[in-house]
């Protein structure tokens, strides 16, 4: 079966690359990935999948299914870009459109590696007469508004037996580290405007409330778990200095390794906001933007993916790929590359200082490590066994969310990582479909790791995906 699936992927390589490049060129931001999501949904539809578009109240979220009955194996694809990272496929900084978005996290590849795996799985299962269901989750806005969080809350993952996804990276590894749980929230403070010099006593400054709240938060830092991270920006601090600001708004992220730690710190932050009101004589409203879980890893799924990666073997790079990789890696100073490698904690990282592409297939080395970022894959991982693995899409020493990642995600090195990932993913899907004991082991581990803890969506029921905000940020006009 795997041979059938892998052959289909090899035969359709150029079509998949073309699809990835199309999404790369579109570079649509979270929740407005109208064209990118449609490219993937349509392609699945054309290949016999039944597609439900606009799920979980997001026009760019969809679920596509093929097959029937159990097991149900999910693959998931992201396709949102990042602001300001527009970049040509060149080895120096050169935007296509200055200030426009770009695929600085390689999500053009993320979606298409899963697309290829889903279709190839169907082709192989059809030929073999295998029972089971392949489900593709089209998951928008990973970078901003955590589309999966709404999809999990709406129960779309409730009956799925395991979920796989692939993320572009600089190593080939099915990691078993975790991530930080997060709450993202905005505080809208309301005061009273007044002439700031003549009649300041008539005014109540909403900006004062924002500043006092942040003073409170900054003092709080000393008394929370060390791994917690809180960051904020002031989105609106008033209009001009001679008007006491009647309105001000701040946006905060609260992160910590465990969901319950975030809940605890968040409760405290809410009290600090109340305290700011008392001091500044203001009122405020809380706007909850998102809340996601930390990732619950799964070693069983990691083993399956790693074995498949090794059976396939890492890609062969052309001279042109290597030249591109060599050149782009010179854009990072050696000392920065060393720090980036050190941060990865990859065993033997010192031996990679003079390497450009990581061509090894590593055993996961990150058991017990909490990576300092957050992802909505976390929520999925608490309702079903989940694995997101990486392949070497970009060169060693460059970090994600950079112009170099945009360039690599549209270049040969990225294309090869896409094909490799799709093959590893479909091989793993086939193992889970055809070997019930493997799936059982994975599910048993999932139960053990949850240790009786029950997933409860951090997002209040009345919170809807912020479609309007997303459209505004992407430059769509209100009337459109
Ligand atoms: Zn990403």
Boltz pocket constraint, residues with backbone or C-beta under 6 A from the ligand:
constraints:
  - pocket:
      binder: B
      contacts: [[A, 105], [A, 106], [A, 107], [A, 142], [A, 167]]
      max_distance: 6.0
